[in-house]
Amino acid sequence: MCGIVAYVGHQEAYPILIEGLKRLEYRGYDSAGVALLNENDTLNVYKSKGKVSDLEAFAASSDLGGHIGIAHTRWATHGEPNQVNAHPHLSQSGRIALIHNGIIENYLSLRKELENRGYTFQSSTDTEVLTNLIEDVQISENVDLSEAVRIALNHVIGAYAIVIVEKGHPDQLIAARKGSPMVIGIGKDEYFIASDATPIVGRTQKVVYLEDEQVVRIKLGEELHIKTYEQPAIVRDTMRGRLHPEGNTVRLGGILQYEKQLLYADNIVFVACGTSWHASLVGSYLIENLAKIPVKVEYASEFRYRNPVITPHDVVIAVSQSGETADTLAAIQLAKEKGAVVLGICNVIGSSISRATDAGIYTHAGPEIGVASTKAFTSQVTVMAMLALRLAELKGSMKDEERLEFIKELDRIPEKIQWTLDHSGHVKDIAELYKDVRNMLYLGRLQNYPVALEGALKLKEISYIHAEGYPAAEMKHGPIALIDKDMPVVFIATNHSTYEKVLSNIQEVKARNGKIIAVISENDVLARKMADHIIEIPETECLYSPLLATVPLQILAYHIAVMRGCNVDQPRNLAKSVTVE
Ligand code: AGP
């Protein structure tokens, strides 16, 4: 199995790295390599097939100077054991060198995407793909290396422990892990990194074990700077480089050449399934309200069979997290046959839907491992909000100042999601009270109706409790018959246009002894008094409330599922990608 050693400090790195590699020899390997950044900012990489002693012999008469370096023993997975495939791998520009333990499962699609962007590859490894992906993100997003690593890893499916050294940064290493262990040793003015503690124990007693999904910047003279990926960061990634409050504009590079078609479309038609369909419904409120373009939202599975009226004057947008949903792919095919432009809002780079559509916008939500979509919803709605604002800008359907307010507020959403998470600790207590119920009703209006649908879907999917989402006012047309003391009803009762109407629905449930869990705005006074339990979200534009209100409902479903002993990541009968009809 591969081994990792890295060092930054006041000592010569090479002897420390070689000794470290020798201590890791017990893991088994077939090649070894080292990268050293010397005082002239030259990144020297030496690699050799065979043993660490072969590497020493190979590098013996070379420049081995430098106080920072990374080293690796490789046990071949992708590509035969030879010098080219050995680590470290250099990025195309030669600016960063990377070592990696683990396997990047989606490396082929990432490689294809990078090749389309002009990258070429020396080796057959998944590691070289990851190295260039990080470089590409760093250049295109204009961010520092640790941020580029965090963003790039959002696109990676698989397991990894990586360490990177960068030219121009002789005092800094970046490391990250998921599924593969990594230990950081903290010495006096020096740091050691290794795939297990063996190379470190003789050098320092102070060690930190990096947690899964953490990226750390290790810089001399600074505390360890550790970042963890979270939903607020995902939404920030979705907006990065696209939302420009300073210029009061939005730039969606992927669909630039189709903006006119969108603007003059008879209809924008979303086709999607499940959570993506719910996000599309929110998207319809955003686009119709802000850009005043008519929007239809279709279940892809129905669309494909109901002979829909679609013309070349329509733009169909397929929305999918996985990019592999069979019904959505079939809907794309049908829309193409009818002559419509077909765009995609998709998460997985290189997926079938991203290839089948004319153009599209990636959500950059990172791999979603759990079957139940969570961050997919927020990132899709974020894309739709940006699309609505861009179309409003082109169409002139909003005053400049008003649009700027919306853009600025969207920019604040990540911190408001964080606020929501920080104030959701008590949701676990609510879950404890209701974990054994048999049914639950979710009610909301307008843009919060899809939130009700999504909250109910999450509960059904992972806790196996029967739940229904309804437009709140529809309750009295049927579901009200279900209300009694054993029926908890979740209201999304934020203080927006239909607030008073939702309060009346709350009263109707109370009058029948139903239990009320209300998602309310932070400064709410009335709903707070009526509900048995409240969950607060910060004030925001009403059209953005789904981005906040969905989060505590995901948490509620999660806690109930865990308390019922359900497998939240792999619920029974469900598949992450529904690739069959
Ligand atoms: C969501 O929690 C579900 N797993 C499911 O409804 C999902 O959203 C649906 O199957 C569509 O998947 P897609 O976004 O990958 O196309």
Residues whose N, C-alpha, C, O or C-beta is under 5 A from the ligand:
A	BS01	AGP	C273 G274 T275 S276 V319 S320 Q321 S322 G323 T325 V371 A372 S373 A575 K576 V578
